[in-house]
Amino acid sequence: MPQQRSDEPFINVVSASLDDVPLALGTVAMAVIKLMSDSEVSLERLSRAISSDQGLSARIIRKANSAFYATGNRITTLPLAIMKIGFSATRSIAIT
């Protein structure tokens, strides 16, 4: 950790230290983040990237079928699950 100077706010020291911390995101999560930075990413392209991670796919489908999103119709496909919960929730699930 860098030495803190008396005139340097503590937050700057902590922030500088975070640059040395490796991210523990998987390759699929990183691909999802990159795809979602494109405002014109297609649902098909996003679904294809996520489908390579069975665990992530299952979490998204499970979320779409949760009581919070319940509409009476069971969601069984990844594209429908992403449409139901939205890109923001999909991204949140991918990075957690």
N, C-alpha and C positions, 0 to 999 in steps of 0.2 A: 504494500500500500504506500502511495507517495506520502512524503512528509508534509504535514499541514503547516503552512505559514500562518502567522498570527493575523495577517490581513486578508487571508483567503477563506471565504465562507466554507463551512464544513460540507455543505451540499456539493460544492465543486470538487472536493476531494473524493467524496463517495462516487460521484458521477464519473470521474476520471478512472476510478478503480473498476467500475463496471465494464469498461472496455476490455479488461483482461479476463472476464468471466465468460467461459464458453457457453453457448446456447445448447440446450439439450433437446432441441426439436428434431424430429425425424425428417427424413428426406421428403416424405409425402406432405407433412405439415408445412415444410418450407415451400414445396411446389404449390400448395394451396394458397399460401400467403402471396406468392409471386403472381399466381393466376388472378387472384382477387384484387391485385393492385391495378389490373387492366379493367377499366370501367365497361368494356365491351366483351368480357369473357362470356362464353356460352355455357349454358347449363350442361350441355353434353360434354364439353371439354373438361369442366370442373368435375363432373361425375366420373369421367374416365380416370382422372388423376386420383381421386379419392378411392375409387374401387380397387386400386392396387393394395390398399391397406384394409384388410377384412375387419380389424378391430375398430378402426375409425368409421368405416361404413356402418357397422352394427350400432355404434353409439349414435350416429346421426339418425338412422332409421328408428332406433329406440326412442330418441328424443321426439321425433315426429309423431310417434304413437303414444306419447306421454299424455297424462290428463290435461296438461296445460294447452296442448295443441289438439286435443280430441275433437273430432267432428263426426264420429260414427263410422267412418270408413277407415279400415286398417291400411296403413301404408306398407308396401312390401318392396318397393324399388327405391334405389338411391336417388334418382332424379326427382321423383315425387316427394321424397323426404326433404331434399334440399329446397324444393319449391315451397313446401309447407312451412318449414322453419325459417327460411330466408338465408341470404348470404352471410349476414352478420352473425347469426347464431351458428351457422356452419363453420365460419372462420374461428369463432370462439371455441367450439368443440375441437377443432383441428389443433389449436395451440395449447390445449390443456391436457 
